[in-house]
Amino acid sequence: MAAPELRADAHSIEPIPDRDRDSTGPQQMWIWAGANIAPINWALGALGIILKLGLSETIAVIVIGNIVGCAIFAAFTVMGHKTGVNQMVLSRSAFGRRGGYLPSALMFLMTLGWIGVNTYFPVKIAMGILGQFGIADMWLPNLVIITLVMALQVGIGVYGFYAIRTFEKYTVPVTVVIMVIMSVMAWTQPGVVNWNLTSPLPPGAHFTMLTLLTTAIGVGWGISWVTWASDYSRFVPRSVPSSTVFWYSYVGMYVPTVWLGILGATIASVTQDADPAKMVSAVFGGPVAILVLLLVLHGPIATNILNVYSAALAALSMGLQVSRTALAWIVGIVGYIVTIYFVFAPSFAKAFDNWMIGLLLWMSPFAGVILADFYIKRRGAIDVTELYRAPEASAYGDINWNGIIAFVVGLVAGWSVEDGLVPAMQGPISTGLLGGADLSWLVGILVSGGIYLALERRRLVPAYS
């Protein structure tokens, strides 16, 4: 008898047994589409306008950059499908049994921040919409909305994978319809979009901003999801081709990210503001505002249920002896506090750009090491049993210093060609030789992956099938 679609998820970080691997390619697409049909992607597009790029080139950065970034992300989903293992446990292959605790800890802390970032948007947009009905933007209604949204998303995240995929499957088609209505309204009403907006920046600063935005909202967006990728694809049966997992995941990530990024850029071309509440009030009013509110509330919930679930898996991958359920509730409480900080912060647009650039500083070299290990060194052949063996007995070693060294060197190399709004993250090569251009995502991946492979050539590594 087939298991019911919606059921409690009793799994932790152990490999998913074949009997429980019943997810499909389309379900993977719904998961990633739901996570990206979110107001945060309006802000991604609006950032290009706020930072003085023209509309057409902002759209080009979103469209072309995500072709690369989403491909990197989709390559990570294949890892989970081939092994049945979550992403942070898989990192032990490159970093060692306990060496993998380093990226697990970084991911856990990062996800706490993401929960706050994602919940910020529904709160602010909801207040903008409610303001049309006479409800003032004061601390009490903000707190009520934060509490309601957080309770729902933590509850689903605690219930686990099967609840997540069911939520996305039945809510994403509805939100797609709302996206279509929003897009038609925004792109057909006079005065909403300045299609001829051009950049006022001089050539040098113009190129610098193009590279910075390519890192932050183009290629960087896909890379920012790689640490989650295998947590969900591990539920797809082995009989499903890996190419199917890749392409469904790719489409689920690419289409809503690009669509909503373009929508945010076009609206910001007139409003000149990344504040989501102002963007909504400039275009959508009356009954349509209520529909927008539904999408606004859905987006962060669809994203943060992944964050709650994956943050708990990351913590467990560090060897913590706590239940996944307890960790998920802890994540929700901390995320609640972080959300309050973001909601009452003075300038979100600049804080968000700094956030994205900071994330990619470590995620790019992490991606480089893992891609090199899985696809080049091991050619996709991972001994799953050894990933869980005691550190002193595992074939992957306790701490693989080659992986750690490659990661750190890649991080420093990425920082050296990084630019951003935070002075501490402006590398000397970027500011001194490249005129402020930001190539951190590319250099971080290539340097860390190259050094890892070079160091690993000294070691005799057994091949597993």
C-alpha positions in Angstrom: 0.0 0.0 0.0 1.3 3.4 -1.0 2.1 5.8 1.9 -0.1 8.8 2.2 1.1 12.0 0.6 0.9 14.0 3.8 2.4 12.3 6.8 4.8 13.1 9.7 8.4 13.1 8.7 10.3 10.9 11.2 13.6 11.2 9.3 16.6 13.1 10.6 20.1 13.1 8.9 20.2 9.4 8.2 20.0 8.3 4.5 16.4 8.1 3.3 15.4 4.5 2.8 14.1 3.5 -0.6 10.6 2.9 0.7 10.3 6.5 1.7 11.8 8.0 -1.4 8.5 8.8 -3.2 9.0 12.5 -4.3 8.7 13.3 -8.0 10.4 15.7 -10.3 7.4 18.0 -10.5 7.2 18.0 -6.7 10.8 19.2 -6.5 9.9 21.9 -8.9 7.0 23.0 -6.7 9.2 23.1 -3.6 11.8 25.4 -5.2 9.2 27.5 -7.1 7.3 28.1 -3.9 10.4 29.1 -2.1 11.1 31.7 -4.7 7.6 33.1 -5.4 8.4 35.5 -2.6 8.6 39.3 -2.2 12.3 39.0 -1.5 12.8 38.6 -5.3 11.0 41.9 -5.8 13.8 43.4 -3.8 16.4 41.6 -5.7 15.3 43.2 -8.9 14.7 46.6 -7.2 18.3 46.6 -6.0 19.6 47.1 -9.5 17.5 50.3 -9.8 18.3 51.6 -6.4 22.0 51.2 -7.0 21.7 53.2 -10.2 21.7 50.7 -13.0 19.3 51.1 -16.0 16.2 49.0 -16.3 17.3 47.0 -19.3 20.6 46.1 -17.9 19.2 45.2 -14.5 16.9 42.8 -16.3 19.8 41.4 -18.3 21.8 40.8 -15.0 18.8 38.9 -13.6 18.1 36.8 -16.7 21.7 35.9 -17.6 23.2 35.7 -14.1 20.5 33.3 -13.0 21.2 31.0 -15.9 24.6 30.3 -14.3 23.6 30.5 -10.7 20.6 28.2 -11.0 22.7 25.6 -12.9 25.1 25.5 -10.0 22.2 25.1 -7.6 20.6 22.3 -9.6 24.0 20.4 -9.7 23.8 20.2 -6.0 20.3 18.7 -6.0 21.7 15.8 -8.0 24.0 14.9 -5.1 21.1 14.3 -2.7 19.3 12.3 -5.3 22.2 10.0 -5.9 22.9 9.4 -2.3 19.7 9.9 -0.3 21.8 12.1 2.1 21.3 15.7 3.2 23.7 18.4 2.0 25.7 19.1 5.2 26.3 15.4 5.8 27.5 15.1 2.2 30.0 17.8 2.9 31.9 15.3 5.1 33.1 13.7 1.9 35.3 16.8 1.2 35.9 18.2 4.7 36.1 15.0 6.7 33.8 13.4 9.3 34.1 16.3 11.8 35.6 18.8 9.4 32.1 18.9 7.9 31.0 20.6 11.1 32.5 23.9 9.9 30.1 24.4 6.9 27.3 22.9 9.0 27.8 25.6 11.6 28.0 28.4 9.0 24.8 27.2 7.4 22.9 27.0 10.7 23.8 30.6 11.6 23.1 31.8 8.1 19.7 30.3 8.0 18.7 32.0 11.2 19.3 35.3 9.4 17.4 34.2 6.3 14.3 33.5 8.4 14.4 37.1 9.6 15.1 38.5 6.1 12.2 36.5 4.5 9.7 37.3 7.2 10.5 41.0 7.0 8.8 41.3 3.6 5.3 40.0 4.4 5.2 42.1 7.5 6.1 45.4 5.7 3.9 44.6 2.6 1.0 43.5 4.8 1.2 46.8 6.7 1.3 48.7 3.4 -1.9 46.9 2.3 -3.6 47.2 5.7 -2.8 50.9 5.6 -5.1 51.3 2.7 -7.9 50.2 5.0 -7.0 52.6 7.8 -4.7 50.4 10.0 -1.6 52.4 11.0 1.9 51.0 10.7 2.6 50.7 14.5 4.5 48.2 16.5 1.5 46.2 17.7 0.1 45.2 14.3 3.7 44.5 13.1 4.2 42.2 16.0 0.9 40.4 15.4 1.7 39.7 11.8 5.2 38.5 12.7 3.8 36.1 15.3 1.1 34.7 13.0 3.5 34.1 10.1 6.3 32.7 12.2 3.9 30.3 14.0 2.6 28.9 10.7 6.0 28.4 9.0 7.6 26.9 12.1 4.7 24.5 12.4 5.1 23.2 8.9 8.8 23.1 9.1 8.6 21.0 12.3 6.2 18.5 10.6 8.9 17.9 8.0 9.4 17.2 4.3 6.1 15.6 3.5 4.2 18.7 4.8 6.5 21.0 2.9 6.0 19.3 -0.4 2.2 19.1 0.1 2.0 22.8 1.0 4.0 23.8 -2.1 2.1 21.5 -4.4 -1.3 23.0 -3.6 -0.3 26.6 -3.0 2.1 27.4 -5.8 -0.4 27.2 -8.7 -2.6 29.7 -7.0 0.2 32.1 -6.4 1.3 31.8 -10.0 -2.1 33.1 -11.0 -1.7 36.0 -8.7 1.8 36.7 -10.2 0.2 36.9 -13.6 -2.4 39.4 -12.4 0.3 41.5 -10.7 2.5 41.5 -13.8 -0.3 42.5 -16.2 -1.3 45.3 -13.9 2.2 46.6 -13.4 3.2 46.3 -17.1 0.1 47.7 -18.7 -0.9 50.6 -16.5 0.5 54.0 -17.6 3.1 55.6 -15.4 4.0 52.5 -13.4 7.1 51.5 -15.4 9.9 53.7 -16.8 11.0 51.4 -19.6 13.6 54.0 -20.8 15.4 54.3 -17.5 19.1 54.4 -18.0 22.1 54.5 -15.6 23.5 57.9 -14.6 26.8 56.2 -13.5 30.1 57.0 -15.3 31.8 54.1 -17.2 34.0 52.9 -14.4 31.4 53.0 -11.7 28.9 51.5 -14.1 31.0 48.4 -14.7 31.6 48.1 -11.0 27.9 48.1 -10.2 27.2 45.6 -13.0 29.7 43.1 -11.4 28.4 43.8 -7.9 24.8 43.2 -8.9 25.7 40.1 -10.9 27.2 38.7 -7.7 24.4 39.8 -5.4 21.2 39.2 -7.6 22.4 37.3 -10.6 24.7 34.3 -10.2 24.7 34.8 -6.5 21.1 34.0 -5.9 21.4 30.4 -7.1 24.6 29.9 -5.2 22.9 31.1 -2.0 20.6 28.0 -2.2 23.3 25.3 -2.6 23.5 24.4 1.1 19.8 23.4 1.1 19.7 21.5 -2.3 20.2 17.9 -1.3 17.9 18.1 1.8 14.9 17.7 -0.5 16.1 15.8 -3.5 17.2 12.9 -1.2 13.5 11.9 -1.2 13.4 11.3 -5.0 13.5 7.6 -5.9 16.7 6.2 -7.4 14.7 5.1 -10.5 14.2 8.7 -11.5 17.0 9.9 -13.8 19.3 12.5 -12.2 18.8 14.7 -15.3 15.1 14.9 -14.4 15.9 16.1 -10.8 18.3 18.6 -12.3 16.0 20.2 -14.8 12.9 20.3 -12.6 14.9 21.9 -9.8 16.4 24.3 -12.3 13.1 25.4 -13.7 11.6 25.7 -10.2 14.4 28.0 -9.1 14.9 30.0 -12.3 11.4 30.9 -13.5 10.0 32.6 -10.4 13.3 34.2 -9.4 13.7 35.9 -12.8 10.0 36.7 -13.2 9.6 38.4 -9.8 13.1 40.0 -10.1 12.0 41.7 -13.4 8.7 42.7 -11.8 10.5 44.3 -8.9 12.9 46.1 -11.2 10.1 47.5 -13.4 8.1 48.8 -10.5 11.2 50.4 -8.8 12.0 52.1 -12.1 9.4 54.7 -11.1 9.1 54.4 -7.3 12.9 54.4 -7.0 12.4 52.6 -3.7 13.0 49.0 -2.7 10.5 49.3 0.2 8.0 46.5 -0.6 5.1 48.4 1.0 5.7 51.4 -1.2 6.1 49.2 -4.3 2.7 47.5 -3.6 0.8 50.8 -2.8 2.2 52.3 -6.0 0.5 49.7 -8.2 -2.0 47.6 -6.4 -5.1 48.8 -4.6 -8.5 47.7 -3.5 -9.4 44.0 -4.1 -6.2 43.3 -5.9 -4.2 44.4 -2.8 -5.9 41.5 -0.9 -4.7 39.0 -3.6 -1.2 40.5 -3.4 -1.4 40.1 0.4 -2.1 36.3 -0.1 1.0 36.0 -2.3 3.0 38.1 0.2 2.1 35.9 3.1 2.6 32.7 1.1 6.1 33.5 -0.2 8.1 33.8 3.1 6.2 30.9 4.6 7.1 28.7 1.5 10.7 29.8 1.9 11.0 29.7 5.7 9.5 26.2 6.1 12.6 25.1 4.1 14.8 27.2 6.3 13.4 25.8 9.6 13.7 22.2 8.3 17.2 22.6 6.8 18.6 24.6 9.8 17.6 21.7 12.1 19.4 19.2 9.7 22.5 21.4 9.7 22.6 21.5 13.5 22.2 17.7 13.6 25.0 17.4 11.0 27.3 19.0 13.6 26.7 16.0 15.9 24.2 17.6 18.3 22.2 15.1 20.2 18.9 16.8 20.1 15.7 15.9 18.2 15.0 17.5 14.8 11.7 18.8 16.2 13.3 20.5 19.2 15.9 22.1 17.0 13.2 23.4 14.6 11.4 25.1 17.4 14.7 26.7 18.6 15.3 27.9 15.1 11.9 29.4 15.0 12.3 31.3 18.2 15.7 32.8 17.2 14.3 33.6 13.8 11.4 35.5 15.5 13.9 37.7 17.3 16.0 38.3 14.1 12.8 39.3 12.3 11.9 41.9 14.8 15.4 43.4 14.3 15.0 43.6 10.5 11.5 45.0 10.7 12.6 47.9 12.8 16.0 48.5 11.1 16.4 51.9 9.4 17.5 50.9 5.9 16.7 47.5 4.6 17.9 47.8 1.0 21.6 48.5 1.9 21.4 45.9 4.7 20.1 43.3 2.3 22.9 44.0 -0.3 25.5 43.6 2.5 23.8 40.4 3.6 23.9 38.8 0.1 27.5 39.8 -0.5 28.5 38.5 2.9 26.8 35.1 2.3 28.5 34.6 -1.0 31.9 35.2 0.5 31.8 31.8 2.2 29.2 30.0 0.0 31.2 30.3 -3.2 34.4 28.6 -1.9 32.2 26.0 -0.2 30.5 25.3 -3.6 33.9 25.1 -5.3 35.2 22.4 -2.9 32.0 20.3 -3.0 31.6 20.5 -6.8 35.2 19.5 -7.3 35.0 16.7 -4.8 31.7 15.2 -6.0 31.9 15.6 -9.7 35.6 15.6 -10.5 37.4 13.7 -7.8 34.8 11.1 -7.0 32.7 11.3 -10.2 29.5 11.0 -8.1 30.5 7.8 -6.3 30.0 8.3 -2.5 30.3 5.6 0.1 27.3 6.7 2.2 28.1 4.3 5.1 31.5 6.0 5.6 29.8 9.4 5.9 28.3 8.3 9.2 31.1 6.1 10.6 33.0 7.3 13.7 35.5 10.0 12.9 38.5 7.9 13.7 37.3 5.0 11.5 35.7 6.8 8.5 37.3 6.5 5.1 36.8 10.2 4.7 38.9 10.9 7.8 38.3 13.0 10.9 39.2 16.4 9.5 40.3 16.6 5.8 42.7 19.6 6.0 42.9 19.7 2.2 39.3 20.6 2.1 39.6 23.1 5.0 42.7 24.8 3.4 41.1 25.0 0.0 38.0 26.5 1.5 39.9 29.1 3.5 42.2 30.1 0.6 39.2 30.3 -1.7 37.5 32.5 0.9 40.5 34.9 1.0 40.8 34.9 -2.7 37.1 35.7 -3.1 37.3 38.5 -0.6 40.3 40.0 -2.4 38.1 40.6 -5.5 34.9 41.4 -3.6 33.3 44.8 -3.5 30.2 45.9 -1.6 28.7 48.6 0.6 30.6 47.4 3.7 34.2 48.7 3.8 35.5 45.5 5.5 34.3 43.4 2.6 36.0 45.5 -0.1 39.0 43.5 -1.1 42.4 45.0 -2.1 42.4 43.6 -5.7 38.9 44.8 -6.3 39.5 48.3 -5.0 43.1 48.7 -6.1 43.2 47.0 -9.5 39.7 46.3 -10.7 38.1 49.7 -10.0 35.7 48.1 -7.5 34.6 45.3 -9.7 33.2 42.3 -7.8 34.3 38.8 -9.1 34.1 37.1 -5.7 31.6 34.4 -6.7 33.7 33.2 -9.7 37.1 33.5 -8.0 35.9 31.8 -4.8 34.6 28.8 -6.7 37.5 28.4 -9.1 40.3 28.9 -6.5 38.8 26.7 -3.8 38.0 23.9 -6.3 41.4 24.1 -8.0 43.3 24.0 -4.8 41.3 21.2 -3.4 41.9 19.0 -6.5 45.6 19.9 -6.4 46.0 18.9 -2.8 43.9 15.8 -3.1 46.2 14.4 -5.8 48.7 13.6 -3.1 46.3 11.2 -1.4 45.2 7.8 -2.5 41.4 7.9 -2.4 39.4 4.6 -2.8 36.7 4.5 -5.5 33.2 3.5 -4.4 30.4 2.4 -6.6 
